[in-house]
Amino acid sequence: MEKDLFLPVLKDGKYGFIDKDKNIIISPRFKYVSERFRDGYCVVTYIKKIRKSQRWVFGYIDKKGDIQIFLHLESASDFNEGLSRIKIDNKYGYLDTSLMEVIKPRFDSAANFKEGVAGIKISKRWGYINKNGEIIIDPKYTYVNQFCEERALVELKNKYGYINKNGDDIISPQFDIASDFSEGLAAIRVDDKWGYIDKDGNLKIDFMFDRAKSFCEGLASICIDGKWGYIDRKGSVVIDPIFDYACDFKEGLARFNMGSNALSRGISLPKGGVWGFLNKLGEIEIIPTFDSISDFEDGYAQVIEGSNNNYIDRNGKLIL
């Protein structure tokens, strides 16, 4: 194969791949694939009939189109920092980019690596391992997030706080809900309102939002009286809350939704409505017409249209 694979394409419910010239290089045959290549690979899956039963089969495809299928895998995740989480016999471990098992599956659950460590679960409690598979923070938490900016969000006794990579409490569990640190700040909720703290636990933006997300590219989406807008790092509203939902800025543009069902807005992505993109001045760059769309990455955002997909460029033009 001369040209590298670039993006997955969905046609009539099956996935294949195109190159940068939009030519189909791998014809649609997979039940599911990763959204993008990570560390040179996409995870691919299909359903295989074995005797009278069916089972999911997992493997990896590289940018040259070489496919390696592993019949013994029960699941596989995208690569992160050179490692892919796998599941074998109901236990989790990791493969490296040579597709060799480097951390034996022995955990009840596990997360992806970030900042050199990953959360793992043993006997109903979460801790952390390093890339050698060594436990560096003993499993004692109800739940843990990935490390972000040298802090990890942890849950203990129904309260959330933050630890460092030594397992020290930097901000003791005290919040009802909290988010990861991003750009030096984390959104936290006390009672019914959200505000922002710095990495030492100092309140930097007061509790005045009904919902709040992490900062990305200098702005954070917030919800006031059921509508979403954006604030800057000083807590000033810079894009008025007029949207039914608003997402993080990526590559200078942010997804927003108009017309979503109010009853669905508490979930990670609301149901219904249409999606478009705005810029950091609050101006609509791409008119909301899409039922389902991803953030921009490498200049393209994925559009799902029933059993097919497409991609738009930054001008909102479909590429296929």
N, C-alpha and C positions, 0 to 999 in steps of 0.2 A: 504494500500500500504506500503510495507516494505522498499523499496529503494527510496531515494530522487530523484526527477527529476534533471537533470544536464544541458543538452543542447537541444535546439530545433532542429528538423530535418525536412527537406522539401522533400516530396516524391510526385511526380506527381502533384505539385502545391498546396499541402496542408501540413500543419505543425502538427507535433506531438512532442514527447519528449523522450529522452533516459536518462538512468542513467549513472553513472560513469563507469559501465562495458559495456557500449554501447548497452545494451538491450533496445528495444522499450517498454516503459512503457505506454505512451499515444499514441494510434494509430493516424496517420495523419488525422485531421478532420477540422483544423482551416484555414481560409483564410490568416491570418497573425498573427504573434506573435512577441514579443520583441526579440532582438538578444540574450539577456542574462537576468538572474534573477537579479532584483534590489530590495534591501530591502525585499527579500523573495518572490517577485512576478514577473511574466511575464504578460504583457497585451496580451489578446487573442481577436481575432475578427473572425466573420464569417458573411455570408450574409443570411439574413432571408427573406423569402417570406411572405409578409403581404397583404392579398387580392390579388390584381393584381400588386402590386409593390414590389420592393426589397429594403432592407435597411441594412446598416452595423450595427452589434450588437457588443458591447464592453463588456469586462469583465476581470477578473483576475484569474490566476491559481497560486497556491503556490507550494512549492517544494514537498508537499505530494500528489499533484494531485487534490486537492480540487478546484473546479471551482465555481466562483460566477459571474453570468451574470447580467448586469444592462441594461434593455431595454430602459431606459430613457436617457442613455448617447449618445451624438453625437460624442464624441471622448474621448480618454483617453491616457495618456502618461506614460512612465516608472516612477517608483518612484525615487525621488531624495531627499536625506535628510529626508526621512520618509513621503514625500507628493507626490501625483500624481495629475497632472493637468487634469481636466475634463472639458467637454463642455456640457451644458444643455441649451436648448432654445437660442442657439447662444451666450451664456455668459459663461465665464470661472471662475472656482473655483478649489478647491482642496479636495481630500480625504486623510485621514491618513491610516496607515497600518492596522487598524481595519476595513478599507473600509467604514468608516463613513465620511460624509461630515463635514469638519471642517472650511472651508472657502467658504462661499456661492458664487455660480456663479453670479458674477455681473460685471465682467470686459469684455471689448470688445475684448481683447486679453491678453495673459499672457505667461510667460516663466517658465521654471523649476527653482526650488530653488537651490541656491548655496551660501555658506557662510551665511546661515540664512535668505537670502532675495530673492525676485523674482521680475522681471520686470513685470509691468502690464500696460495696455493701457485703457485710458478713454477719450472719445471724441477726438480721433485722436492724443493724446499725451501720452507719456510713463513716468512712474515714478516707484516707488518701494514700496513693502509691506513687512512686517515681517511675521513670521509664525502664528501670531494671526490674520492676514488679515488686519492689521492696515497700513495705508499709512504712510510711514516714509520719503519718498522723493516725493514731489508733481509732478504730471504728467505735464511736460513742454518740454520734449525732443521729437525730431522727431523719434528717436529710441534709445534703450539701449541694452547693452549686460549684461551678468551675471557678478557679482563681482568675480574678480580673484585677490588674494593677496591684498585684501582690496582696490582695485581700480576697477572701472567699466568704460568701454568705452561707451561714449554717443555721439549722433549726434545732432547738433544744427546748423541750417542755413547752411546745407551741409558741415559742418566741424566737425571733430572728436576731442574729448578731453577726459579727465578722471576726475571722481569725487570720493569722499570718501563716507562713509555710512552716513555722516551728510548732504550730498548733496552739499558739498563745491567743487568748482572747484580747483582741484590740478594741473591739466594741462589744460589750457583753450582750447576750441575747435579751432584748427588751422591746423589740418592735413587733407589731401585729403582723405586718407584711413588709417586705423590703426587696430591693432590686440589687443587681450587681453594680460595682463601681464602674464608672465610665467617665473619662475626662476629669477625674478627680472628685466626682460627686456621685452619690447614690440616693435614689428615691426611697423614702421610708414612710410607712403609715402608722400613725398613732390615733386611736379612736377611729374617726371617720374621715380624716383629712391626711393628705400627703404633703411632705416637704422634702428637703434635700440636706444631707450631711456631707462633711468632708471626710477624709480617710482617718481622721482622729476622732470622729464622732461629734464634731461641732456642728450645730445647726447653722446652715448657710442660707437656706431659702425657707421661709416660714411655712407652716402647715396651712395652706389655703386652697388646695386643689382636691377635687373629688377623686381623680386618678392622675397618675404621673408615670412617665416612662424615663428611660435612661437618656443621658445626653449623647448625641451623635453629631459630629461636625458642628459643634458649638450650640446646638439647639436641642430642646427636649419637648416632646409632645405632652400636653396636659389637658385634663378635662374639667370644665366648669359648667355646672348646670346642664349636663348631658351633651355638651358640645366640645369639640376638640380644637385646640390651637397650639401655639408654640411659645416657649419662653427662652430667654437667653440665660447666661450663667449668673446674672445678677437677680434673676427671678422676675424680670420685667416681661410682660406679654409683648411679643414682637409680631406675632401673627394671630389675629383675633380668633377666638373659639367660634367657628361657624360650621365646622365639619362634623359629620356623624361619626367619623373615626379618622384618626391620623397616625401614621407610622413614622419610624425613624428616617432621618435623611441618610441617603446613600448616594455617593457620587453627585452630590449637589441637588438631588431631587428626592421628594418624599411622597409616598403613596397616601391618598386620602379617599374616603368613601362618602358618598352622598346617597341617602335614601335607605340605609340599612334599618332593619327592624330594631327598635329601641330595646326589645326584650333580649336581643342577642349581643348587645354591646359589652356585656361583662365577660364574654369569652375572648380568647386570644385574637381571633379575627371574626368580625361580625358577619352574620348571614344576610344576604340580600344587598340591594343597592348596587351602585356602579362605582368603579375605581378610576382614578386619574392621578396625575402627578402635579405637584406645585414646587416652586423654587423657594429660596430662602427669603425672598421679599414678599412671599405670600401670593405671588402671581401664579395663575394656573398655566402650566407649561403644556400639559397633555390633558385634553378635555376628558372628563369621566364618562367612559362608554363601555368599560370592560367589566365583565362579571367576575373574573378572577385574574389576578396579575401578581407577579413577584416584584421584589426590589430590583433596582438596576445593579448589574455586576458586569464589569468589563464592557460597559456601553450598551448592554441589552437587558431587557426585562421580559420574562416569560409570560405569555398569555395562554390560559387554558380555555378552550372552546369545546365543551362537551368531551368527546373522545379524541380530540385533536389538540395540538398546541401550536403556537407560533411565537415569534419574538418581535418586540418593537425596539426601534432605536430611540435616541434621545429626542427625536422630533415626533415621536409617536407613530412612525411609519412601520407597517408590518414588513418583515424581511422575507417571508416565504409566501 
